[in-house]
Amino acid sequence: MRRLRYQVACSLDGFIAGLNDEFDWITPEPSFDFEALHAQFDTLLMGRRTYEIVSAMGESFPGKRVIVASRSLRQEDHPDVEVVSEGLEARVRELRAQSGRDIWLYGGGDLFSQLLAWNLVDTVEPAFIPILLGGGVPLLASSGVRRRLAFIGHRTYPSGMVLLEYEVRNSMDGNS
């Protein structure tokens, strides 16, 4: 079974984007191997806001399947991606059961929270950037979902970025 991995840049105070969805605070780390990271995934799952931001920047993900969770986007307006407006839980379970590389939960604290509630997130991998934002889009949207994590590993980088890796310990009752 493929894993669903939430790997995301995060400020030290727990935000994945600033108050206006900006991420210009994410400084490049020359020693981080983005090609190796991208090679671990063949599918990207993101919410509408993340999709609209990366699309507006002209970002593309060649060779990757991109799935966008959205109740407002219409599939016919976005032919290069798969828009899932209903049945997201079932669709993600189906994706995880297919053969292939891991699935990257690409940004989106709200989507992360929902997938966590459904016990669909396998790992949480925040790359902490040495900055305090004081506000913005949180790593995890407030939802009351609580999960224990098991430490897998970490890497530190010359810029001060620290990548942490945890396995999610799932719960059926949503409280542990």
C-alpha positions in Angstrom: 0.0 0.0 0.0 1.2 3.5 -0.9 1.8 5.9 1.9 0.2 9.4 2.1 2.9 11.7 3.4 2.4 15.3 4.6 5.7 16.9 3.8 5.6 20.6 4.1 7.8 23.7 5.0 6.8 25.2 8.3 7.8 28.2 10.3 9.2 27.5 13.8 5.9 28.8 15.3 3.8 26.3 13.2 2.6 28.1 10.1 2.9 26.8 6.5 2.0 30.1 4.9 1.8 33.7 6.1 -1.4 35.7 6.8 -1.9 36.3 3.0 -0.9 32.8 2.0 2.6 34.0 1.2 5.5 31.7 1.4 8.4 34.0 0.4 9.9 33.3 3.9 10.9 29.8 2.8 14.5 30.3 2.0 16.3 28.0 -0.4 18.5 25.3 1.1 21.2 24.5 -1.5 22.0 21.1 0.1 18.4 19.9 0.0 17.9 17.5 -2.9 14.5 18.5 -4.4 14.9 16.0 -7.3 15.3 13.1 -4.8 12.3 14.3 -2.9 10.1 14.6 -6.1 11.2 11.2 -7.2 9.6 9.6 -4.1 6.1 10.6 -5.3 4.0 10.0 -8.4 0.8 11.7 -7.1 0.3 15.0 -5.4 -2.9 15.7 -3.4 -3.7 19.3 -2.6 -6.6 21.6 -1.7 -8.1 24.3 -3.9 -6.2 27.2 -2.3 -2.8 25.5 -2.7 -3.7 24.5 -6.3 -4.8 28.1 -7.2 -1.6 29.5 -5.7 0.8 27.1 -7.5 -1.2 27.4 -10.7 -1.0 31.2 -10.6 2.8 30.9 -10.3 2.9 28.7 -13.4 4.1 25.7 -11.3 3.7 22.4 -13.0 4.5 18.9 -11.9 5.6 17.0 -15.0 5.1 13.3 -14.8 3.0 13.5 -11.7 -0.7 12.9 -11.2 -2.2 16.0 -9.5 -5.4 15.6 -7.5 -7.3 18.7 -6.2 -9.8 18.4 -3.4 -12.4 21.2 -4.1 -16.1 21.7 -3.8 -16.0 24.8 -6.1 -13.7 24.0 -9.0 -15.2 22.3 -12.0 -13.3 19.5 -13.7 -13.9 20.8 -17.2 -12.2 24.1 -16.3 -9.0 22.2 -15.1 -8.3 19.4 -17.6 -4.7 18.8 -16.4 -5.7 17.8 -12.9 -8.3 15.5 -11.3 -10.8 17.5 -9.3 -12.4 15.6 -6.5 -15.5 17.4 -5.3 -17.3 14.4 -3.6 -16.2 11.2 -2.1 -12.7 12.4 -1.2 -12.2 9.8 1.5 -13.1 6.9 -0.8 -10.9 8.4 -3.6 -7.9 8.7 -1.3 -8.4 5.1 0.0 -8.5 3.9 -3.6 -5.3 5.8 -4.5 -3.5 4.4 -1.5 -4.5 0.8 -2.5 -3.1 1.3 -6.1 0.5 0.4 -6.9 2.9 3.2 -7.3 5.1 5.6 -5.4 4.0 7.5 -2.3 1.3 10.3 -2.4 2.4 13.8 -1.4 -0.1 15.8 0.6 1.1 19.1 -0.8 0.3 21.9 1.5 -3.0 22.6 3.1 -3.6 22.5 6.8 -7.4 22.1 6.4 -7.0 19.1 4.0 -4.3 17.6 6.3 -6.8 17.9 9.3 -9.6 16.1 7.3 -7.4 13.3 6.1 -5.9 12.8 9.6 -9.5 12.5 10.9 -10.1 9.7 8.4 -6.9 8.0 9.4 -5.4 8.4 5.9 -2.1 10.1 6.7 0.9 7.8 7.2 3.7 10.3 7.9 4.1 13.9 9.0 7.3 15.5 7.8 7.6 19.2 8.6 10.7 21.0 7.4 11.1 23.7 10.0 12.5 26.9 8.6 14.2 29.2 11.1 11.7 32.0 11.2 8.8 33.1 13.4 5.8 34.4 11.4 3.5 35.3 14.3 0.4 34.2 12.3 -0.8 32.6 9.1 -2.0 29.3 7.9 -1.4 26.6 10.6 0.3 23.3 10.0 -2.8 21.6 11.3 -6.2 23.3 11.2 -8.1 23.4 14.5 -10.3 20.3 14.3 -9.9 18.5 17.6 -8.2 15.6 15.9 -5.4 14.2 18.1 -2.9 11.6 16.9 0.2 10.2 18.5 3.3 10.3 16.4 6.3 7.9 16.4 9.7 9.4 15.6 11.3 8.1 12.4 14.2 10.4 11.9 15.5 13.9 11.3 18.0 15.8 9.1 19.5 19.2 9.7 20.8 21.6 7.0 23.3 24.4 7.0 20.6 27.1 6.8 19.2 25.9 10.0 16.3 24.1 8.4 15.4 20.9 10.3 13.4 18.1 8.6 11.5 15.9 11.1 9.9 12.6 10.2 7.1 11.0 12.2 4.8 8.0 11.6 1.2 8.7 12.5 -0.3 6.3 15.0 -4.0 6.1 13.9 -7.0 6.0 16.1 -10.5 5.0 15.3 -12.1 7.2 18.0 -10.2 10.4 16.9 -8.9 11.2 20.4 -5.6 9.5 20.8 
